[in-house]
Amino acid sequence: MNIVNKTLMVDIETNITLKNGSISMTVIHQAYVGESGVDIELVDYTNVMFLGKEISFGKLRETLNNIDINIDWLVNEETDKLFTNEDIEYLQSLYTK
């Protein structure tokens, strides 16, 4: 066997709350850690709640789009600040172990 490259893939689940608690969900990111660095992507949404009711993310997106609210923008605004430089360094340390 000739392994020429390796990548560590890590799933990260985080609970977020938007719009003063009216929307909550668990966001799932996948971190790809390799020799060239760390790449983190948002890949899924679970446990989505809107005004205390469970709803699919697709249905939530459709509902909010009807009233000109961009849920993708709201989620990205919240998740963009989730991972610190220390988090990235920790993920890189997992790769080198």
C-alpha positions as CSV (number, residue, x, y, z in Angstrom):
1,M,0.0,0.0,0.0
2,N,1.3,3.4,-0.9
3,I,-0.4,6.2,1.1
4,V,0.5,9.5,-0.5
5,N,-1.7,11.8,1.5
6,K,-3.8,11.8,4.6
7,T,-6.7,14.0,5.8
8,L,-8.4,14.0,9.2
9,M,-12.2,14.7,9.0
10,V,-13.9,15.9,12.2
11,D,-17.6,16.6,12.7
12,I,-18.5,19.5,15.0
13,E,-22.0,20.0,16.4
14,T,-22.9,23.4,17.8
15,N,-26.2,24.7,19.2
16,I,-27.0,28.2,18.0
17,T,-29.9,30.6,18.8
18,L,-31.0,33.4,16.5
19,K,-33.4,36.3,16.7
20,N,-33.7,36.5,20.5
21,G,-34.5,32.8,20.8
22,S,-37.2,32.6,18.2
23,I,-35.0,30.3,16.1
24,S,-32.7,27.6,17.4
25,M,-30.9,24.7,15.8
26,T,-27.8,22.5,15.9
27,V,-25.4,23.2,13.1
28,I,-23.0,20.6,11.9
29,H,-19.6,21.5,10.5
30,Q,-17.0,19.2,9.0
31,A,-13.4,20.2,9.5
32,Y,-10.9,18.8,7.0
33,V,-7.5,18.9,8.5
34,G,-4.4,18.1,6.4
35,E,-0.8,19.2,5.7
36,S,-2.0,22.3,4.0
37,G,-4.2,23.5,6.9
38,V,-7.8,23.4,8.1
39,D,-10.9,23.9,6.0
40,I,-14.3,24.1,7.9
41,E,-17.6,23.8,6.1
42,L,-21.2,24.0,7.3
43,V,-22.8,20.8,6.2
44,D,-26.1,20.2,8.0
45,Y,-28.8,21.6,10.3
46,T,-30.7,19.5,12.9
47,N,-33.0,20.1,15.8
48,V,-34.4,23.2,14.1
49,M,-37.0,25.0,16.2
50,F,-39.0,28.1,15.1
51,L,-41.2,29.8,17.8
52,G,-41.0,26.6,19.9
53,K,-42.1,24.3,17.1
54,E,-39.9,21.7,15.4
55,I,-39.5,22.4,11.6
56,S,-37.2,21.3,8.8
57,F,-34.6,23.7,7.8
58,G,-36.0,23.7,4.2
59,K,-39.4,24.7,5.5
60,L,-38.0,27.3,7.7
61,R,-36.0,28.8,4.8
62,E,-39.2,28.8,2.6
63,T,-41.3,30.4,5.4
64,L,-38.8,33.2,6.1
65,N,-38.1,33.9,2.4
66,N,-41.8,34.7,2.1
67,I,-41.3,37.6,4.5
68,D,-37.9,38.6,3.0
69,I,-35.7,37.1,5.8
70,N,-32.6,35.3,4.6
71,I,-32.1,32.5,7.1
72,D,-28.8,31.5,5.4
73,W,-27.4,35.0,6.0
74,L,-28.5,34.8,9.7
75,V,-27.0,31.4,10.2
76,N,-23.7,32.4,8.5
77,E,-23.5,35.6,10.5
78,E,-23.7,33.5,13.7
79,T,-21.5,30.6,12.7
80,D,-18.7,32.8,11.2
81,K,-17.6,33.6,14.7
82,L,-17.8,30.1,16.1
83,F,-14.2,29.0,15.5
84,T,-11.3,30.8,17.0
85,N,-7.6,30.6,16.1
86,E,-7.2,28.4,19.2
87,D,-9.8,26.0,17.8
88,I,-7.9,25.8,14.5
89,E,-4.7,25.1,16.3
90,Y,-6.3,22.4,18.3
91,L,-7.6,20.7,15.1
92,Q,-4.2,20.9,13.6
93,S,-2.7,19.3,16.7
94,L,-5.1,16.4,16.3
95,Y,-3.8,15.8,12.8
96,T,-0.2,15.7,14.0
97,K,-0.8,13.1,16.8
